[in-house]
Amino acid sequence: MDSWYVMLFPGGVPESFRATASLLQQYVGGSLVARPHVTIAYLEGNASPEILVERLEALSSPVVPIHGRGLFSFWPDSQHELFGYTLFMHVEKTAALERLHSMAIRAIGGTGIRPARSWEDTNLHVRLLDHLPMSPSRALLKLPEDGWAISFPATRLVLSQSAEDGSYTEWLDLPLRAH
């Protein structure tokens, strides 16, 4: 069964992201994530990528604001196969993000693809640092509690599919419209 992801990307690396991640990097090392994004829908099932692209291309959504606060790691003491030790930030679930999530789920209806997680079970996040030189549980202890936060506009919706080797293929990169 294939895994698919509907993700939101900013145009480039936003200054808010770069400034926060760079400061975190000074404390704990690691590499800044080159392409920050927020996954708003986790999907599974088998379908032709072309059908999914056609359905999602019909979406029309304004640029969506992303607000992150609070550091964590999904794997506090183990490494991801591609990214090593990683550090994440929680992303606030907003009405605009939920609306775009619902639009994407409706768009793929009838294709054989279904949500792998409900909106309520989706932990919105953005990856900040990869390849930390220590486990995230140790890294989090070294950081000052400083109200770490970021905000940036998501300007692109991307559909990707994971491969068996852990890599990803991007099938769609759709610009979101300006207000």
C-alpha positions as a Markdown table, in Angstrom:
| # | Residue | x | y | z |
|---|---|---|---|---|
| 1 | Met | 0.0 | 0.0 | 0.0 |
| 2 | Asp | 1.4 | 3.4 | -1.0 |
| 3 | Ser | 1.8 | 6.3 | 1.4 |
| 4 | Trp | 1.0 | 9.8 | 0.1 |
| 5 | Tyr | 1.4 | 13.2 | 1.8 |
| 6 | Val | -0.3 | 16.6 | 1.2 |
| 7 | Met | 2.2 | 19.2 | 2.4 |
| 8 | Leu | 2.4 | 22.9 | 2.6 |
| 9 | Phe | 5.7 | 24.7 | 1.8 |
| 10 | Pro | 6.7 | 28.4 | 2.0 |
| 11 | Gly | 8.4 | 30.1 | -0.9 |
| 12 | Gly | 12.0 | 29.5 | 0.0 |
| 13 | Val | 13.2 | 29.4 | 3.6 |
| 14 | Pro | 11.3 | 32.1 | 5.6 |
| 15 | Glu | 13.4 | 34.4 | 7.8 |
| 16 | Ser | 11.4 | 33.4 | 10.9 |
| 17 | Phe | 12.3 | 29.8 | 10.3 |
| 18 | Arg | 16.0 | 30.5 | 9.4 |
| 19 | Ala | 16.5 | 32.7 | 12.5 |
| 20 | Thr | 15.0 | 30.3 | 15.0 |
| 21 | Ala | 16.6 | 27.2 | 13.5 |
| 22 | Ser | 20.0 | 28.9 | 13.3 |
| 23 | Leu | 19.8 | 29.9 | 16.9 |
| 24 | Leu | 18.8 | 26.4 | 17.9 |
| 25 | Gln | 21.7 | 25.1 | 15.8 |
| 26 | Gln | 24.2 | 27.3 | 17.8 |
| 27 | Tyr | 23.0 | 25.5 | 21.0 |
| 28 | Val | 22.8 | 21.9 | 19.8 |
| 29 | Gly | 24.4 | 21.6 | 16.3 |
| 30 | Gly | 22.9 | 19.7 | 13.5 |
| 31 | Ser | 21.8 | 20.9 | 10.0 |
| 32 | Leu | 19.1 | 23.4 | 9.2 |
| 33 | Val | 16.3 | 21.8 | 7.2 |
| 34 | Ala | 16.6 | 23.0 | 3.7 |
| 35 | Arg | 13.0 | 22.7 | 2.7 |
| 36 | Pro | 10.7 | 23.4 | 5.7 |
| 37 | His | 7.1 | 22.1 | 5.3 |
| 38 | Val | 4.0 | 21.1 | 7.2 |
| 39 | Thr | 2.2 | 17.9 | 6.3 |
| 40 | Ile | -1.6 | 18.5 | 6.5 |
| 41 | Ala | -2.8 | 15.1 | 5.3 |
| 42 | Tyr | -1.4 | 11.6 | 5.5 |
| 43 | Leu | -2.9 | 9.3 | 2.9 |
| 44 | Glu | -2.7 | 5.6 | 2.0 |
| 45 | Gly | -3.8 | 3.4 | -0.9 |
| 46 | Asn | -3.1 | 2.6 | -4.4 |
| 47 | Ala | -4.0 | 5.0 | -7.3 |
| 48 | Ser | -2.4 | 6.5 | -10.3 |
| 49 | Pro | -0.5 | 9.6 | -9.4 |
| 50 | Glu | -1.9 | 11.4 | -12.4 |
| 51 | Ile | -5.5 | 11.0 | -11.0 |
| 52 | Leu | -4.5 | 12.4 | -7.7 |
| 53 | Val | -2.7 | 15.3 | -9.4 |
| 54 | Glu | -5.7 | 16.1 | -11.5 |
| 55 | Arg | -8.0 | 16.1 | -8.5 |
| 56 | Leu | -5.7 | 18.2 | -6.3 |
| 57 | Glu | -4.9 | 20.7 | -9.1 |
| 58 | Ala | -8.5 | 21.7 | -9.0 |
| 59 | Leu | -8.1 | 23.0 | -5.5 |
| 60 | Ser | -8.1 | 26.8 | -5.0 |
| 61 | Ser | -6.9 | 28.1 | -1.7 |
| 62 | Pro | -5.4 | 31.3 | -0.5 |
| 63 | Val | -1.9 | 31.4 | 1.1 |
| 64 | Val | -2.2 | 29.8 | 4.5 |
| 65 | Pro | -0.4 | 31.2 | 7.6 |
| 66 | Ile | 1.7 | 28.7 | 9.6 |
| 67 | His | 2.4 | 29.3 | 13.3 |
| 68 | Gly | 4.7 | 27.0 | 15.3 |
| 69 | Arg | 5.5 | 26.9 | 19.0 |
| 70 | Gly | 7.1 | 24.3 | 21.2 |
| 71 | Leu | 10.0 | 22.0 | 20.5 |
| 72 | Phe | 9.9 | 18.2 | 20.5 |
| 73 | Ser | 11.1 | 15.1 | 18.7 |
| 74 | Phe | 9.2 | 12.1 | 17.4 |
| 75 | Trp | 12.2 | 9.9 | 18.1 |
| 76 | Pro | 13.8 | 11.3 | 21.3 |
| 77 | Asp | 16.5 | 8.6 | 21.5 |
| 78 | Ser | 16.7 | 7.1 | 18.0 |
| 79 | Gln | 17.7 | 8.3 | 14.5 |
| 80 | His | 15.5 | 8.6 | 11.4 |
| 81 | Glu | 17.0 | 6.6 | 8.5 |
| 82 | Leu | 17.4 | 9.6 | 6.3 |
| 83 | Phe | 17.5 | 12.6 | 8.7 |
| 84 | Gly | 19.4 | 11.2 | 11.7 |
| 85 | Tyr | 18.6 | 12.8 | 15.1 |
| 86 | Thr | 15.9 | 15.4 | 14.4 |
| 87 | Leu | 14.2 | 18.4 | 16.2 |
| 88 | Phe | 10.7 | 19.5 | 15.4 |
| 89 | Met | 8.3 | 22.3 | 16.4 |
| 90 | His | 4.5 | 21.8 | 16.9 |
| 91 | Val | 2.3 | 23.7 | 14.4 |
| 92 | Glu | -0.9 | 25.3 | 15.5 |
| 93 | Lys | -4.0 | 23.7 | 14.1 |
| 94 | Thr | -6.0 | 26.6 | 12.6 |
| 95 | Ala | -9.3 | 26.8 | 10.8 |
| 96 | Ala | -7.5 | 27.7 | 7.5 |
| 97 | Leu | -5.3 | 24.5 | 7.8 |
| 98 | Glu | -8.3 | 22.3 | 8.7 |
| 99 | Arg | -10.3 | 23.8 | 5.7 |
| 100 | Leu | -7.4 | 23.0 | 3.3 |
| 101 | His | -7.0 | 19.5 | 4.8 |
| 102 | Ser | -10.8 | 18.9 | 4.3 |
| 103 | Met | -10.6 | 20.2 | 0.7 |
| 104 | Ala | -7.7 | 17.8 | -0.1 |
| 105 | Ile | -9.6 | 14.8 | 1.4 |
| 106 | Arg | -12.7 | 15.6 | -0.5 |
| 107 | Ala | -10.7 | 16.1 | -3.7 |
| 108 | Ile | -9.2 | 12.6 | -3.6 |
| 109 | Gly | -12.5 | 10.9 | -2.7 |
| 110 | Gly | -13.4 | 7.9 | -4.9 |
| 111 | Thr | -9.8 | 7.4 | -6.0 |
| 112 | Gly | -9.0 | 4.5 | -3.7 |
| 113 | Ile | -6.8 | 6.8 | -1.5 |
| 114 | Arg | -8.0 | 7.4 | 2.0 |
| 115 | Pro | -6.8 | 9.3 | 5.1 |
| 116 | Ala | -4.3 | 7.3 | 7.2 |
| 117 | Arg | -5.1 | 9.7 | 10.1 |
| 118 | Ser | -8.0 | 11.8 | 10.9 |
| 119 | Trp | -7.6 | 15.6 | 11.3 |
| 120 | Glu | -7.9 | 15.1 | 15.1 |
| 121 | Asp | -5.1 | 12.5 | 15.1 |
| 122 | Thr | -2.8 | 14.6 | 12.9 |
| 123 | Asn | 0.1 | 16.1 | 14.8 |
| 124 | Leu | 1.0 | 19.2 | 12.7 |
| 125 | His | 4.7 | 19.9 | 12.9 |
| 126 | Val | 7.7 | 21.4 | 11.1 |
| 127 | Arg | 11.1 | 19.8 | 11.1 |
| 128 | Leu | 13.8 | 22.4 | 12.1 |
| 129 | Leu | 17.1 | 20.5 | 12.5 |
| 130 | Asp | 18.4 | 17.2 | 11.1 |
| 131 | His | 21.6 | 15.2 | 11.9 |
| 132 | Leu | 21.9 | 16.5 | 15.5 |
| 133 | Pro | 25.2 | 15.3 | 17.0 |
| 134 | Met | 23.3 | 14.0 | 20.1 |
| 135 | Ser | 19.9 | 12.5 | 20.8 |
| 136 | Pro | 17.0 | 15.0 | 20.7 |
| 137 | Ser | 16.2 | 14.2 | 24.4 |
| 138 | Arg | 19.7 | 15.4 | 25.3 |
| 139 | Ala | 19.5 | 18.3 | 22.9 |
| 140 | Leu | 16.2 | 19.5 | 24.4 |
| 141 | Leu | 17.8 | 19.6 | 27.9 |
| 142 | Lys | 20.6 | 21.9 | 26.6 |
| 143 | Leu | 18.2 | 24.5 | 25.2 |
| 144 | Pro | 16.9 | 27.4 | 27.2 |
| 145 | Glu | 13.1 | 27.6 | 27.6 |
| 146 | Asp | 12.7 | 30.7 | 25.5 |
| 147 | Gly | 9.3 | 30.4 | 23.9 |
| 148 | Trp | 10.7 | 29.1 | 20.6 |
| 149 | Ala | 8.2 | 30.1 | 17.9 |
| 150 | Ile | 8.1 | 30.6 | 14.1 |
| 151 | Ser | 5.5 | 32.0 | 11.7 |
| 152 | Phe | 5.5 | 32.0 | 7.9 |
| 153 | Pro | 3.1 | 31.9 | 5.0 |
| 154 | Ala | 2.7 | 28.6 | 3.2 |
| 155 | Thr | 2.5 | 29.4 | -0.5 |
| 156 | Arg | 2.6 | 26.0 | -2.2 |
| 157 | Leu | 0.7 | 22.7 | -1.8 |
| 158 | Val | 2.7 | 19.6 | -2.7 |
| 159 | Leu | 1.7 | 16.0 | -3.1 |
| 160 | Ser | 4.4 | 13.5 | -2.5 |
| 161 | Gln | 4.6 | 9.7 | -2.3 |
| 162 | Ser | 7.1 | 7.7 | -0.3 |
| 163 | Ala | 9.3 | 5.0 | -1.8 |
| 164 | Glu | 10.5 | 1.8 | -0.1 |
| 165 | Asp | 14.0 | 3.3 | 0.4 |
| 166 | Gly | 12.5 | 6.2 | 2.5 |
| 167 | Ser | 12.9 | 8.8 | -0.3 |
| 168 | Tyr | 10.0 | 10.8 | -1.7 |
| 169 | Thr | 8.7 | 11.6 | -5.2 |
| 170 | Glu | 6.8 | 14.9 | -5.6 |
| 171 | Trp | 4.0 | 14.6 | -8.0 |
| 172 | Leu | 2.4 | 18.1 | -7.7 |
| 173 | Asp | 3.6 | 21.5 | -6.7 |
| 174 | Leu | 0.6 | 23.8 | -6.7 |
| 175 | Pro | 0.9 | 27.5 | -5.9 |
| 176 | Leu | -1.7 | 28.8 | -3.5 |
| 177 | Arg | -3.2 | 32.1 | -4.5 |
| 178 | Ala | -2.5 | 35.4 | -3.0 |
| 179 | His | -5.4 | 37.0 | -1.1 |
